[in-house]
Amino acid sequence: MNDYKIIVTSAFGIESVVKRELYKLGYGDVPAVNGTFEFSGSALDVARCNMFLRSADRVMIKLAEFECKDFDTLFDNVNKIEWGDYLSIDGQFIVNGKCVDSTLFGVSACQSIIKKAIIVKLTKKYNVRTFSESAERYKINFAIINDVCSIYLDTSGDGLHKRGYRDIVGEASIKETLAAAIIQLSVYNQDKDFADLFCGSGTFPIEAALYATRRAPGMNRKFDYEFWQSFPNVRDKAQEEADEMVRRDIKPRIFGFDIDKRAIQQSIRHAEQAGVRDLIHFQCADQKDFSSRKAYGVICTNPPYGERLSNEKEVFELMKSLSVTYSNLQDWSLYLITSFQDLEKAFGRKADKNRKLFNGRIECRLYQFLGRKPNK
Ligand SMILES: C[S@@+](CC[C@H](N)C(=O)[O-])C[C@H]1O[C@@H](n2cnc3c(N)ncnc32)[C@H](O)[C@@H]1O
């Protein structure tokens, strides 16, 4: 039964990857509108999207959409929602949201009105005056854009980038969802060698290993919907599908280099936690020592930027040295995300393609240097 309006959100610049992932999961050609995808689906579809989407940010359910220019309208429409169908009597509910180009512009005032409207509704339903908010979590999101308000229930809880394998987030770690998107934008497949020469906490090699062996990114974590008393028990079915999909026969060749010993130790721990330790060769080494006799490999990497890790001149020299390492790799393709503006100057050549992306709040470019394609 397609009971829900499912909303999948995507970070700026990687909508095309999320779109392709939704298509492959069987949800057709869903258009992206302002970084969100909307389609009808069942509770199991909610579970599948959370389980399988590698690059999306969150999976939510849309509960209402209405025109809204004043607080009374906001209260009345939120109060109309049958909150008792979703929220339990002891549930903890958190309201967050945004106001963009709208008459109502005070986010915290809207938050209070929405919370009040929910409490009034639940008071009637449960016939109590106070709510302990001590049990399972319900994250409620609102977006008022051009005077149209949408109310969502967040089924993911923690963002989908939290796969459950990374306990420590390094200062300069790339989000797992962004790394997965870059890998899917690249020409990588399980038959090719994969390397990250600046692997930090191991995100790129781990995501490549998960992708190559068809391990679902949500296999080792929980989602908020699993704890909701009123939501169908669909996790087990999605988990079953995910377990069946894993290709244990595929043994990809994946390398992670970093000059910092602690980074390599962290990468190893994260790879163990992700269940892919045996698929990745980690090495504490300078990028300039990387070489391979195998052709057509793929490097996805985010080297130090200059903004966060070191100064611009050092980064220029490092990128120059990386271009030499790369020039010795026959027919390899390189995908490098950086905010460093002189990357092409340091490389002494223009990238074949580049696209704007955000690594957290930092505006970056994904420079793509393409190797020759293998003969068919
Ligand atoms: C921006 S961080 C990479 C973060 C990583 N993508 C992650 O998700 O954790 C850059 C990394 O490059 C490493 N590094 C710096 N110079 C290096 C070099 N010459 N060779 C190899 N690694 C280097 C640093 O130790 C750091 O871990």
The ligand as an SDF file (V2000), in Angstrom:
LIG
                    3D

 27 29  0  0  0  0  0  0  0  0999 V2000
   41.4220   16.2560    4.1170 C   0  0  0  0  0  0  0  0  0  0  0  0
   42.1550   14.9170    4.9330 S   0  0  0  0  0  0  0  0  0  0  0  0
   41.3710   13.5090    4.2390 C   0  0  0  0  0  0  0  0  0  0  0  0
   40.1280   13.1650    4.9870 C   0  0  0  0  0  0  0  0  0  0  0  0
   39.5020   11.8540    4.5650 C   0  0  0  0  0  0  0  0  0  0  0  0
   38.9030   11.9240    3.2310 N   0  0  0  0  0  0  0  0  0  0  0  0
   38.4570   11.4040    5.5750 C   0  0  0  0  0  0  0  0  0  0  0  0
   37.2830   11.2630    5.2180 O   0  0  0  0  0  0  0  0  0  0  0  0
   38.7970   11.2590    6.7460 O   0  0  0  0  0  0  0  0  0  0  0  0
   43.7590   14.8960    4.1940 C   0  0  0  0  0  0  0  0  0  0  0  0
   44.6750   13.7890    4.6930 C   0  0  0  0  0  0  0  0  0  0  0  0
   45.8740   13.8530    3.9190 O   0  0  0  0  0  0  0  0  0  0  0  0
   46.9500   13.3620    4.7070 C   0  0  0  0  0  0  0  0  0  0  0  0
   48.2150   13.7750    4.0700 N   0  0  0  0  0  0  0  0  0  0  0  0
   48.8080   15.0020    4.0640 C   0  0  0  0  0  0  0  0  0  0  0  0
   49.9180   14.9880    3.3060 N   0  0  0  0  0  0  0  0  0  0  0  0
   50.0350   13.7250    2.7990 C   0  0  0  0  0  0  0  0  0  0  0  0
   50.9650   13.1020    1.9160 C   0  0  0  0  0  0  0  0  0  0  0  0
   52.0280   13.7500    1.4180 N   0  0  0  0  0  0  0  0  0  0  0  0
   50.7700   11.8010    1.5900 N   0  0  0  0  0  0  0  0  0  0  0  0
   49.7170   11.1100    2.1020 C   0  0  0  0  0  0  0  0  0  0  0  0
   48.8060   11.6620    2.9530 N   0  0  0  0  0  0  0  0  0  0  0  0
   48.9530   12.9520    3.2980 C   0  0  0  0  0  0  0  0  0  0  0  0
   46.6720   13.9570    6.0750 C   0  0  0  0  0  0  0  0  0  0  0  0
   47.3140   13.2090    7.0750 O   0  0  0  0  0  0  0  0  0  0  0  0
   45.1310   13.8810    6.1500 C   0  0  0  0  0  0  0  0  0  0  0  0
   44.7210   12.7370    6.8390 O   0  0  0  0  0  0  0  0  0  0  0  0
  1  2  1  0
  2  3  1  0
  2 10  1  0
  3  4  1  0
  4  5  1  0
  5  6  1  0
  5  7  1  0
  7  8  2  0
  7  9  1  0
 10 11  1  0
 11 12  1  0
 11 26  1  0
 12 13  1  0
 13 14  1  0
 13 24  1  0
 14 15  1  0
 14 23  1  0
 15 16  2  0
 16 17  1  0
 17 18  1  0
 17 23  2  0
 18 19  1  0
 18 20  2  0
 20 21  1  0
 21 22  2  0
 22 23  1  0
 24 25  1  0
 24 26  1  0
 26 27  1  0
M  CHG  2   2   1   9  -1
M  END
$$$$
